[in-house]
Amino acid sequence: MDAASPSEVRVPGDDPRALPVRCRWCGGEQGTVVLDLGDQPAADHFPPVEDPGPDPVHPLRMWQCAVCGLAQLAEDPTTPEEPRGAEPAAMIAQAEDAVARVLAAGLLPAGGGTVAEFGSPHGGSWLDLLAAAGLTEATPGSPADVVVDCFGLMHAADQAAGLAERVAAVADDGVLLLQFHTLAAIIADGGWNALRHGHFAYYSVPVLQGMLEAVGFEVVHAFLFDLYGGTVLLAARRRGRPGPADPVSVRSMLEREQAAGVTDPAVVARLEEATRASADALRERLVELRAQGRSVLGYAAASRAVPLLNRAGVGPDLLPAVADGSPGKQGRRFPGVPVPITAVDEIDRRRPDEVVLFVTDLLDEVRGRLPGVEEHGGRWVVVDPAVRVVPPRTGPSPT
């Protein structure tokens, strides 16, 4: 097997896997490890490219609570330090769609109101969109008519404290909007590499509904989007408060996810099989390309690519570089494997035979931004996490 990474070092101290796991939401200690990726570097730690390592590694396991059903990180001794990513066009479009649908559902206060937003290190904000709908940003510390959390709550190590903070920010007659990548989609897509340090919780609609009910809120609307294979937005109010509601959307979403087995550890544990399939397939393809003398680069230094490259044992001998639009990541490298991160224009300069894309939702955006890949006979290969070659365009490139 090819050498793929600088030497790794286990962090000092006792192995946290020897300690009992306690649920980050309900405090329960009964549960099941449904996915174990072994020792992995922190997925938000991108060292400078000149840093030879070794990189610290930590256990990376998903544990599902038998009491409340929340899938979560079993342990995480890492310190968050993720460089803020560039916001993909797909996420911008989804935010616009979400605000339009929330507005159409009558969930925003008529005649204006206030809004507070809990941000995410992944970038993106709904504040400008909500300002266009007549809302103004609430004074810090004051309750808001609308509280938005887009992929933020998952970053709270203490889920009970994180949800309590958001609930406290909602005015008495206000609405809480929570958006998340649903566990149902992760299971359906075999998206095991959604598991990463710093992402403490992996929500499903039934579980998050139960969490909200425990703090006196009821889910009144549920929206589903294609982003990341399945992104859900739940709207919730304090129990008994009047306002628009769509119980059919909530009930259908609950039934859909319960049928998918999101609270069944045996179903969630199928992600373990998906790790081998996607990691092995990626490595086999890159080895084949090297044997054929064909050049390859990657695109999108996403956190989800970190466990994938490490699990597959892919270093710069197989993947010379990954381009990324975030200036904060350029000039750095992947942890665990010293694959450098470059500016996007390196793809046009090097003209690779194939470009491996690690975030499927970026495909339309990057094809439009980098038409030269296909104009020069190159191909896009999507890994998120399944590996597939994207068919070439049949018409002219978009302008």
N, C-alpha and C positions, 0 to 999 in steps of 0.2 A: 504494500500500500504506500502511496506517495506521502512524503512528509507534508503535512498541511498547515502546521501552525507553529509559532514559537512555543517553547515549553510553557506549561501552565503551572500555576501554583495554587494549592488549596489555601483558603484563608485560614489563619490560625484560630485555635479554639476548638471546643468540642463540636462534634458533628451534630448539627441541629436535627438531623433525621432521627436521632436517638431520643428526642424529646417528644412528649405527646403534642398533638395538634389541637388547637383550640379555635373554634369558628370565629371568624372576624366579625360576624354579625350577631349571632345568638349566643355565642359562648359555649356551644355544645362541644363535647370531646369525642363523640361517636361519629365515625365517618370512614371513607375509603379513599386511598390514593388511586386515582383513575388514570393518571399519566405521569410517568417518571422519566425525565430527560437526562438524569444523571447530573454530573457536575458541568455547569455551563458558565461562561463569562456573562457579566451583566450586559443586557442588550441595549442599554442606554449609555454604555461606556465606549466611546470611540477614541482610542488613543491617537496622538500625533503619529504620522506615518513613520517618523524617524525613531519612534519608541520601539525598541526590539522586544519588549516584554521582559519577563513573563507576565501574563495577565491573570489576575485573581479569578478563580472559579468558585461557584457556589451551587448547592443543590437547587434543582428546578423541578418542582413537583406540583401537580394539581390535585387537590384534595376536595372531596365533596361531602358536605356535612349531612349526616343522616337525620338530623333534627329539622333543619330548615331547607335543606336542598341546595344551598349556595355552593357553587364551584369556585374555588379560590386557590391562591398560592398557599402551599403548606407552610413555607417559611421564606423569608427574604431578608438576608443580612446586608443587602447592598445599599448604597447611598445614591439617590437619584441625581443624575447629572446630564440628562439627555439634551443635546443641542436641539433647539427648536427647529422643527422641520418646515419646509416650504409647503403651503397649503395646496393640495392637488385640486385641479379644476373639477374633478368629480365630487369632491367634498363641498366645494363652493356651490355647485349646481344643486347638490342635495340639500344644503342649508336653505337655498332660495325656495326649493320645492317644499321643504318642511314649514317654513314660515308662511308660505302661501296657503298651505293646507290647514295650518293652525288658525290662520286668519279666517279662512272660509268656514271653518267649523265654529266660529264665534267664540273661540277660547281667549282672545285678547280683549282687554277692556275697551268698551266703546268710548270715543271721545278722548282718547289718550290714557296715560297711566305710567307707572314706573316699572323698570326692569332691572334685575340684577343677574349677573352671569358668573358662573363658576367655570373658570377656564381649564384648558387641557394643554399639556406640553406638546401635543401634536399640532398645535396651531389652530387657527380658525376662530371666528367670533360671529355671533348673530346680532350684535348690538346695532350695527349700521342698518341691517335689514329690519330690525324691530323699530329703529328710529324712523325709518321710512313709513312704518305702519302707525306712527303717532306716539310711540313710547319714548320716555326719557329715562336716562340712567338714574337709578335711585341713589340717594345720598348714602355713602358707606355707613353701615350699621343700622340703617332704617329698613323696615320691611318693604318688600316690593310687590307690586300687583302680579308680576310675572317673574319667575325665577327659572333660569335656563341652565342646564348642565348637559353639555355635549361631550361625551367620552371623558368626563372629569372624575366622577365618583369612583370609578374603578381604580384610581390612583391613591385612594385613601386606605392606608394600612389598617386603620380601625374603621370598619364599615359602619358600625353603630354611631360613632362620633361623626363620621363624614355625612351620613344621611341626616343626623340631628342638626348639623350646621346648616344644611340646605333647607330643611323644614322650617327652622327658626327664621330664615330670611324671607319666608312667604307671608304676605299680609293675610289677615283673617279671611278675606274673600278672594284671595289670590290663587294662582295656578302654578304648579310646579311642572316643568317640562324636563324629562329625563331621557336622553338618547344613549343607546348602547349597541354594540355589536352583539347580537343575540347568540347565546350558546347553541340554540337550535341550528343556526347557520354554520357555526363552527363544526358541529357534529356532522351535518349533511355534507359539507365540503371537505371533510377530513383535515380541517385547518388547525392541526396540532401546534403549529408554530405561532398561533395567537398567544400561547402560553409564554410569558416572559417576566423577568424580574421587573418590579415596579407596577405591574398590572395585577392588583391584588384580588379582584373579583371578576367573575365571568357570569353575567346575569342571564336568566331566562325570564320570560313574562310571568309564569306562575310564582317564581321565587321573589321577584322584585315586587309583584303585587302583594305578596305576603309581608314583605318588609315594610311597604308603605302602609298597609293596614295596621301593622304593629305600632306605628307612630301617629295613627289617627287620620290617615289620608286614604282616599279611595280613588282608584283609577277610573277616569271618566271617558277617555278616548285612547285608542291605540292606532298607531300608524306604522306601516311597514315600507321600507325603502330597499332598493337593490344594492346600495353601497355596501362594500365588503361582503357581498353575497347574502346579506340579510341584516339590516340595521333597523332597530325598533325605536320609536319615540312614544313614550307614555306621558299622558297628561293626567295630573292628579290634583284633587282639591281636599281640603279638610272635610271629614265625613259630615254629611248633612248640609253642607253649604250649597245654595242654589247656583245653577249655571248650566250651560249647554253640556250635554252628555250624549255619548253614542255607545250604549251598552252592547249593541250587536258587534261593533268592532272589537271591543274588549273580549267578549265571549268567544268570538271566532279565533282571535289570536291565542287565547288560553287553550282552546281545544286543539288548535294546530300544533302548539308546542308540547302539550301533554301527550299528544299522539306521537310526537317525535322522540319521546322518552327522555326529555331534558332532566328529569329528576331521578332517573334510573342509573345508578353507577355502572351497571353492566353495559348500558348503551353508551354512556360517555367514555367508558374505557376503550371503546373501539378506536379512539384516537391513537392509542398505542400502536395499532397495526398500521395506521396511516403514516406514522413517522418513518417506518422502514421503507414503505413503498415510495414516498416522495423523495427522501434523501438518497436512496439507492438509485432511483431513476435519474436524478440530477447528476450524480457523480458519473454514472454510466454514460450519459450523453456528453459530458465534458471530456471524459477520457476518449470517447469515440472521435470527437472533434479534433482533439490533439493528435490522435493517431492518423487522422486524415489530413493533417496540416492546415486545418481551417482555423481562422482567428475568431476570438470571442471576447466580448466585454459584457458587463452587467449594467443594469439600470435600477436605481432606487435603493439607497442604503437604508432600508427600513429596518426597524427593530426586529420585525418578524424574520428577516433574512439572517439574523445572527445565529439563532439555534439551528436553522436549516443548513447553513454553511458549515457550522461546527459538527452537526450530526452527520453530514455527508462527507466530512473530511476534505473540504475543498479549500485549497490555498491558491496563491498566485501562480503556481505552476499550471493550474487548470483554468483559473479565472484571473487574468492579469490585473483587472481593475473593475470597479463599479462606479459609474457616473451618478451624480446626484445634484439636484437643483438647489440644495440648501448650502449656502456659503459656510455655515457653521460646521458642516461635515466634510467639506472639501479640504484636502491636505491631511486628512486623518485616515485611519484604517479600521477594519473590522476587528473587534476583540476576539482573541482566541485563534483567529486565522489572520495573517498579515496581508489581507487583500486591500490594496489602497483604494481610497475614494477620491475621484477626480471630478473636474468640472464637466458639464454636459457636452461642451464643444469638443471634448476628446473623442467622442463617438464619430463626429463628422471628420475629424482629423485622421483617425486610424482606419475608418471604413471597415469594421469587422464583418466577417461572414455571418455571424449571429450575435444578437443582443439578447441576453437573458433578463427578462423583466420580473422583478420580485413582488410587484403589486399590480394585480390584474386591472384594478379600477383606473390605472394610469394609461392603459393601452391606447385609447383614442387620443388622449392628450399628447403622448409622446410620439405617436405616429405622425400627428400633425406638426409637431415641433421638429421632428427629425425625419423628414421625408427622404433624405439621402440614404438612409439605411436600406430601404427597398429599391430606391432608384439605382443604387449601385449593386443590386443583386443580393443584398443581405436579407436576413429573416429575423423576425421577432420570436422568441421562445418565452412563453409565460410559465412562471413557477409561483403558484400561490394556493396551495403547495403542490398541486398536480403539475406535471411537466407536459406541455403540448406546444407544438409548432403552430404559429399563427399563419393561416393561409394568406397568400399575397393579395394585395388589393386588385380588384378587377377593373376599377375605374381610375380616373385621375386623383392625385393626392389633393386633400382639401387645402384651401388657401386661407 
